Amino acid sequence: MISTEINFIGNLVGSYNDLQELMTLAAQGKVTLHTTRYRLEDFQQALDDLDAGRVRGRAILVP
């Protein structure tokens, strides 16, 4: 990833308290998260899918 100079940027909307409340609601099943998981070694597929608009919500890399 270093040789291709790819940058990964995340964002947090809302306060830390908002995030805590969101995690509580998610644990209670009151929030539906839209994610697509990729193995860490499949990061290029995740980037391709994001670029092509094939990911609904967030792409998550799992080690």
VMD Tcl script that draws the C-alpha trace (Angstrom):
set ca {
  {0.00 0.00 0.00}
  {2.88 2.35 0.63}
  {4.30 1.96 -2.87}
  {1.00 2.99 -4.47}
  {0.49 5.89 -2.06}
  {-3.09 4.92 -1.20}
  {-4.63 6.97 1.60}
  {-7.45 5.69 3.78}
  {-9.60 8.35 5.38}
  {-12.32 7.85 7.95}
  {-14.78 10.20 9.47}
  {-16.92 10.44 12.55}
  {-20.14 12.37 12.37}
  {-21.46 13.49 15.71}
  {-19.96 13.57 19.15}
  {-18.36 10.76 21.13}
  {-21.60 10.50 23.15}
  {-23.55 10.10 19.89}
  {-21.23 7.25 18.92}
  {-21.75 5.55 22.29}
  {-25.52 5.82 21.89}
  {-25.31 4.45 18.35}
  {-23.29 1.43 19.52}
  {-25.86 0.75 22.26}
  {-28.72 0.91 19.74}
  {-26.83 -1.36 17.34}
  {-26.19 -3.90 20.12}
  {-29.94 -3.89 20.86}
  {-30.70 -4.57 17.20}
  {-32.42 -1.20 16.75}
  {-30.02 -0.01 14.05}
  {-29.26 -1.74 10.78}
  {-25.68 -1.25 9.64}
  {-24.96 -1.46 5.92}
  {-21.49 -2.92 5.56}
  {-19.48 -5.13 3.25}
  {-16.61 -7.06 4.82}
  {-13.38 -7.89 3.06}
  {-10.38 -9.87 4.23}
  {-7.39 -7.60 4.70}
  {-5.57 -9.30 1.83}
  {-8.55 -8.44 -0.44}
  {-8.14 -4.70 0.10}
  {-7.74 -4.07 -3.63}
  {-11.15 -5.64 -4.32}
  {-12.63 -3.40 -1.62}
  {-11.09 -0.34 -3.28}
  {-12.35 -1.45 -6.70}
  {-15.86 -2.06 -5.35}
  {-15.91 1.33 -3.61}
  {-14.70 3.07 -6.75}
  {-17.36 1.31 -8.86}
  {-20.16 2.11 -6.39}
  {-20.80 -1.55 -5.54}
  {-20.59 -1.02 -1.77}
  {-23.69 0.03 0.14}
  {-22.64 1.74 3.34}
  {-19.12 1.03 4.59}
  {-16.41 -1.33 3.44}
  {-14.68 -3.03 6.36}
  {-11.27 -4.67 6.17}
  {-10.96 -7.60 8.58}
  {-7.48 -8.87 9.50}
}
mol new
graphics top color blue
foreach p $ca { graphics top sphere $p radius 0.5 }
foreach p [lrange $ca 0 end-1] q [lrange $ca 1 end] { graphics top cylinder $p $q radius 0.2 }
display resetview
